C-alpha cells in the first residue's frame, strides 16, 4: 500500500487537485475529491454534495480515468 499511496500523492500534487487521500486500510486506499456535476459510476462513488470517493487496491488503478477526475477537480477549485 505504501507505493500506491506514494504514487497517488505524487499525482495529486502534480495536478494540484484538492483531493484528500484517506488513511489506507489493508486492502485499499480511498481518495475523495470535489467534482461538481459529476455522475456516480461503479468506480466513482457519491459521498455528499459535490464530493466523490474512488477506492484503489492496486497501482494499476491509477489510470487515465482517475487522472481525468483529478484534473476536473483541480479545474473546479480555481
C-alpha positions as CSV (number, residue, x, y, z in Angstrom):
1,X,0.0,0.0,0.0
2,X,2.9,2.4,0.6
3,X,3.9,2.6,-3.1
4,X,0.2,3.1,-4.0
5,X,-0.1,5.9,-1.6
6,X,3.2,7.4,-2.8
7,X,2.2,7.3,-6.5
8,X,-1.3,8.7,-5.7
9,X,0.1,11.5,-3.6
10,X,2.6,12.4,-6.3
11,X,-0.2,12.6,-8.9
12,X,-2.4,14.7,-6.7
13,X,0.5,17.1,-6.0
14,X,1.4,17.2,-9.7
15,X,-2.1,18.1,-10.8
16,X,-2.8,20.5,-7.9
17,X,-6.0,18.7,-7.2
18,X,-7.8,19.5,-3.9
19,X,-8.2,15.8,-3.2
20,X,-7.9,14.0,0.2
21,X,-6.2,10.7,0.4
22,X,-7.7,8.8,3.4
23,X,-5.7,6.7,5.7
24,X,-5.2,3.4,3.9
25,X,-6.7,0.2,5.2
26,X,-5.0,-3.2,4.4
27,X,-7.0,-3.8,1.2
28,X,-7.5,-0.3,-0.3
29,X,-6.8,3.4,-0.3
30,X,-9.7,5.9,-0.7
31,X,-9.3,9.3,-2.3
32,X,-12.0,12.0,-2.0
33,X,-12.4,14.8,-4.5
34,X,-14.9,17.6,-5.3
35,X,-16.4,17.1,-8.8
36,X,-19.4,19.4,-9.4
37,X,-21.9,17.9,-11.7
38,X,-20.3,14.5,-11.8
39,X,-22.4,11.4,-12.2
40,X,-21.8,8.4,-9.9
41,X,-20.4,5.3,-11.6
42,X,-19.4,1.9,-10.3
43,X,-15.9,3.3,-9.6
44,X,-16.8,7.0,-8.7
45,X,-19.0,6.9,-5.7
46,X,-21.0,9.8,-4.4
47,X,-20.3,10.8,-0.8
48,X,-22.3,14.0,-0.3
49,X,-22.8,17.3,-2.1
50,X,-20.1,17.5,-4.8
51,X,-17.8,15.1,-3.0
52,X,-17.0,11.7,-4.6
53,X,-14.8,8.8,-3.5
54,X,-12.7,6.4,-5.5
55,X,-11.2,3.3,-3.8
56,X,-8.0,1.9,-5.1
57,X,-6.5,-1.5,-4.3
58,X,-3.6,-1.7,-6.9
59,X,-1.3,0.8,-8.5
60,X,-2.6,-0.1,-12.0
61,X,-5.9,1.6,-10.9
62,X,-4.1,4.9,-11.2
63,X,-5.1,5.4,-14.8
64,X,-6.4,7.9,-17.3
65,X,-9.9,7.9,-15.8
66,X,-8.7,8.7,-12.3
67,X,-6.3,11.3,-13.7
68,X,-9.2,13.0,-15.7
69,X,-11.3,13.2,-12.5
70,X,-8.4,14.7,-10.6
71,X,-7.9,17.3,-13.4
72,X,-11.6,18.1,-13.3
73,X,-11.4,18.5,-9.5
74,X,-8.4,20.8,-9.9
75,X,-10.1,22.9,-12.5
76,X,-13.3,23.2,-10.4
77,X,-11.3,24.6,-7.5
78,X,-10.0,27.5,-9.4
